[in-house]
Amino acid sequence: MRERILEEICRIEDVYDVKVCFAVESGSRAWGLPSKDSDYDVRFIYLHRRDWYLSIDEKRDVIELPISDLLDINGWDVRKALKLFRKSNPPLMEWLHSGIVYYKAFSLVDKMKAIQDNVFIPKSALYHYLHMATGNYRNYLQAEQVKIKKYFYVLRPILACNWIEKYNKVPPIIFQELVDDILPNGLLKKEILTLLERKINGEELNRESRIPVINEFVENEINRLQEYLKTIEVKKEDATPQLDLIFRQTLDEVWS
């Protein structure tokens, strides 16, 4: 699949007349939670030529290809990416820290990582992950019989919130790292690790009875984190000048 992904990146560059700087896995595979039928969720950052940006009209700043044969691939223009980076966009932060890198060129990503602590906004990230956890919990884990694998789509964002609360930094992308760091030994951790082992081993995780210890943890943490969010103040220096400079430097580097 890696070879096919690289072929798609080359094709995108030719068809759209752009240069791709970075392409990574962003979904369950990047989180360390792959299933045997998991899609490949490839995300990339690209640049148009300089004149594309010198226009009085706004232009489409994403490239999205139709999903086919387990491959979901789309990307953001560098200007869109840097605007979202300024807002501490959690999905973009996860792209930057994905352990599965399909392609990397130029210095853009290294420069973004070098200033990520300056742009990271804990409250924004907490709100994103808590909103994700709350929605998934409400939609998938309220019945007596639930899709067991959906627990990961609730637990991972909650543990990401716990990490941010503990360290005030971007959380790691790997689910196992969050579990090992955040949860003490005990029944809850044991149940979660058992589910993780089943999923990684390819066992079908269809509808089963709810797991009380996990549901209790989730409900308590959602309520607690909602209150914790109210106590956080946002104080960040505007990173726009730094990001403007990175944007200009990247254009020069790529198209000189």
C-alpha positions as CSV (number, residue, x, y, z in Angstrom):
1,M,0.0,0.0,0.0
2,R,2.9,2.4,0.7
3,E,4.0,2.2,-2.9
4,R,0.5,2.9,-4.1
5,I,0.2,5.9,-1.7
6,L,3.5,7.3,-3.1
7,E,2.2,6.9,-6.6
8,E,-0.9,8.8,-5.7
9,I,1.2,11.6,-4.2
10,C,3.1,11.9,-7.5
11,R,-0.1,11.9,-9.5
12,I,-1.6,14.7,-7.3
13,E,1.5,16.8,-7.8
14,D,1.2,16.4,-11.6
15,V,-2.5,16.8,-11.9
16,Y,-2.9,19.8,-9.6
17,D,0.6,21.4,-10.2
18,V,1.5,21.4,-6.5
19,K,4.3,20.2,-4.4
20,V,3.5,17.9,-1.4
21,C,5.6,18.6,1.7
22,F,4.3,15.9,4.0
23,A,2.0,12.9,3.9
24,V,1.1,10.7,6.9
25,E,-1.3,8.2,8.2
26,S,-3.9,9.9,10.4
27,G,-6.6,7.3,11.4
28,S,-6.8,4.2,13.6
29,R,-3.5,2.8,12.1
30,A,-1.7,5.9,13.3
31,W,-3.3,5.5,16.8
32,G,-2.1,1.9,17.1
33,L,-5.6,0.6,16.7
34,P,-5.8,-1.0,13.3
35,S,-8.4,-3.6,12.4
36,K,-8.0,-6.0,9.5
37,D,-10.4,-3.9,7.4
38,S,-9.2,-0.5,8.5
39,D,-8.9,2.2,5.8
40,Y,-5.6,3.9,5.1
41,D,-6.4,7.5,6.1
42,V,-3.7,9.5,4.4
43,R,-3.4,13.3,5.0
44,F,-1.0,15.7,3.3
45,I,0.1,19.3,3.2
46,Y,0.9,20.9,-0.2
47,L,1.9,24.1,-1.9
48,H,0.7,25.8,-5.0
49,R,3.0,28.0,-7.1
50,R,3.5,31.5,-5.9
51,D,1.1,33.2,-8.4
52,W,-1.7,31.0,-7.2
53,Y,-1.7,32.9,-3.9
54,L,-1.5,36.3,-5.6
55,S,-5.2,36.5,-6.5
56,I,-8.1,38.7,-5.5
57,D,-10.3,35.6,-5.4
58,E,-10.5,32.9,-2.7
59,K,-9.7,29.5,-4.1
60,R,-10.4,26.0,-3.0
61,D,-7.7,25.0,-0.5
62,V,-8.2,21.3,-0.1
63,I,-7.6,18.3,-2.4
64,E,-9.9,15.4,-1.8
65,L,-9.8,12.2,-3.8
66,P,-12.7,9.6,-3.8
67,I,-12.3,6.8,-1.3
68,S,-11.5,3.6,-3.0
69,D,-10.0,0.2,-2.0
70,L,-9.5,1.2,1.6
71,L,-7.6,4.3,0.6
72,D,-8.9,7.7,1.9
73,I,-6.5,10.5,0.9
74,N,-6.9,14.2,1.1
75,G,-4.8,17.2,1.9
76,W,-4.7,20.9,2.9
77,D,-3.0,23.8,1.2
78,V,-0.1,25.1,3.3
79,R,-1.9,28.4,4.0
80,K,-4.9,26.6,5.3
81,A,-2.7,24.3,7.4
82,L,-0.8,27.2,8.9
83,K,-4.0,29.1,9.7
84,L,-5.3,26.0,11.5
85,F,-1.9,25.5,13.2
86,R,-2.3,29.0,14.6
87,K,-5.6,27.8,16.2
88,S,-3.9,24.7,17.6
89,N,-6.1,22.4,15.5
90,P,-5.8,19.0,17.1
91,P,-6.2,16.9,13.9
92,L,-3.3,18.8,12.3
93,M,-1.2,18.4,15.5
94,E,-1.8,14.7,15.2
95,W,-0.6,14.7,11.6
96,L,2.6,16.3,12.7
97,H,3.2,13.6,15.2
98,S,2.0,10.5,13.2
99,G,4.5,7.7,13.5
100,I,3.6,6.5,10.0
101,V,5.1,9.0,7.5
102,Y,4.7,8.2,3.9
103,Y,6.5,11.2,2.4
104,K,8.4,14.2,3.7
105,A,10.2,16.9,1.7
106,F,11.4,20.4,2.5
107,S,11.6,22.0,6.0
108,L,8.0,23.0,6.6
109,V,7.1,20.4,9.1
110,D,10.3,20.7,11.1
111,K,9.7,24.4,11.4
112,M,6.1,23.9,12.5
113,K,7.2,21.4,15.1
114,A,9.9,23.8,16.4
115,I,7.2,26.3,17.4
116,Q,4.3,24.0,18.3
117,D,4.6,24.9,22.0
118,N,4.1,28.5,21.1
119,V,0.9,27.9,19.3
120,F,-0.6,25.0,21.3
121,I,-3.8,26.1,23.1
122,P,-4.7,23.6,25.8
123,K,-8.3,24.8,26.1
124,S,-9.0,24.5,22.3
125,A,-7.5,21.0,22.3
126,L,-9.5,19.9,25.4
127,Y,-12.7,21.2,23.9
128,H,-12.1,19.3,20.7
129,Y,-11.3,16.0,22.4
130,L,-14.0,16.3,24.9
131,H,-16.6,17.1,22.3
132,M,-15.5,14.0,20.3
133,A,-15.6,11.8,23.4
134,T,-19.1,13.1,24.4
135,G,-20.6,12.7,20.9
136,N,-19.2,9.2,20.4
137,Y,-20.3,8.1,23.9
138,R,-23.8,9.4,23.3
139,N,-24.1,7.9,19.8
140,Y,-22.5,4.4,20.4
141,L,-22.3,3.4,24.0
142,Q,-25.6,4.0,25.7
143,A,-27.5,0.8,24.8
144,E,-27.3,-2.5,26.7
145,Q,-25.6,-4.0,23.7
146,V,-22.9,-1.8,22.1
147,K,-20.3,-1.9,19.4
148,I,-17.3,-2.7,21.7
149,K,-14.7,-1.2,19.3
150,K,-16.4,2.2,19.7
151,Y,-15.0,2.4,23.2
152,F,-11.7,3.4,21.7
153,Y,-13.3,6.4,20.0
154,V,-14.3,7.6,23.4
155,L,-11.4,6.5,25.5
156,R,-8.7,7.9,23.3
157,P,-10.0,11.5,23.3
158,I,-10.7,11.3,27.1
159,L,-7.1,10.1,27.7
160,A,-5.9,12.9,25.4
161,C,-7.7,15.4,27.7
162,N,-6.1,13.8,30.7
163,W,-2.7,14.1,29.1
164,I,-3.2,17.8,28.3
165,E,-4.5,18.4,31.9
166,K,-1.4,16.7,33.3
167,Y,1.3,18.1,31.0
168,N,-0.2,21.1,29.2
169,K,1.3,19.7,26.0
170,V,0.2,18.0,22.8
171,P,-0.8,14.5,23.6
172,P,0.9,11.5,22.0
173,I,-1.0,9.9,19.0
174,I,-0.5,6.3,20.1
175,F,-3.4,5.0,22.3
176,Q,-1.1,2.6,24.2
177,E,1.1,5.4,25.3
178,L,-1.8,7.3,26.7
179,V,-3.1,4.3,28.6
180,D,0.4,3.5,30.1
181,D,0.9,7.1,31.3
182,I,-2.5,8.1,32.5
183,L,-4.2,5.0,34.0
184,P,-3.0,3.4,37.2
185,N,-3.0,-0.4,37.4
186,G,-6.3,-1.8,38.3
187,L,-9.6,-3.2,36.8
188,L,-10.2,-0.3,34.4
189,K,-6.7,-0.5,32.9
190,K,-7.0,-4.3,32.7
191,E,-10.3,-4.2,30.8
192,I,-9.0,-1.5,28.4
193,L,-5.8,-3.5,27.6
194,T,-7.8,-6.6,27.1
195,L,-10.0,-4.8,24.5
196,L,-6.9,-3.4,22.9
197,E,-5.3,-6.9,22.6
198,R,-8.4,-8.3,21.1
199,K,-8.6,-5.6,18.5
200,I,-4.9,-5.7,17.5
201,N,-5.1,-9.5,17.2
202,G,-7.9,-9.1,14.6
203,E,-10.7,-10.4,16.7
204,E,-14.1,-9.2,15.6
205,L,-15.5,-6.7,18.2
206,N,-19.2,-6.7,17.4
207,R,-22.1,-5.9,19.7
208,E,-21.6,-7.1,23.3
209,S,-22.8,-6.0,26.7
210,R,-21.5,-2.7,28.0
211,I,-18.4,-2.8,30.2
212,P,-19.5,-1.2,33.5
213,V,-16.1,-0.1,34.7
214,I,-15.3,1.7,31.5
215,N,-18.7,3.3,31.2
216,E,-18.4,4.6,34.8
217,F,-15.0,6.0,34.1
218,V,-16.2,7.7,30.9
219,E,-19.2,9.3,32.5
220,N,-17.2,10.6,35.4
221,E,-14.5,12.0,33.3
222,I,-16.8,13.7,30.8
223,N,-18.6,15.5,33.7
224,R,-15.3,16.4,35.5
225,L,-13.6,17.6,32.3
226,Q,-16.6,19.8,31.4
227,E,-16.1,21.6,34.7
228,Y,-12.4,21.7,34.4
229,L,-12.7,23.4,31.0
230,K,-14.5,26.3,32.7
231,T,-11.4,27.1,34.8
232,I,-8.9,27.5,32.0
233,E,-7.9,30.8,30.6
234,V,-6.4,31.3,27.2
235,K,-3.3,33.4,27.0
236,K,-1.1,33.0,24.0
237,E,1.1,35.4,22.0
238,D,0.0,35.8,18.4
239,A,2.1,33.5,16.3
240,T,1.0,35.1,13.0
241,P,4.4,36.8,12.3
242,Q,6.2,33.5,12.7
243,L,3.8,31.6,10.6
244,D,3.9,34.3,7.8
245,L,7.6,33.9,7.8
246,I,7.4,30.1,7.5
247,F,4.9,30.5,4.7
248,R,7.2,32.8,2.7
249,Q,10.3,30.8,3.4
250,T,8.5,27.6,2.3
251,L,7.4,29.1,-1.0
252,D,11.0,30.2,-1.7
253,E,12.4,26.8,-0.7
254,V,9.9,24.8,-2.8
255,W,9.7,26.9,-5.9
256,S,13.1,28.7,-6.1
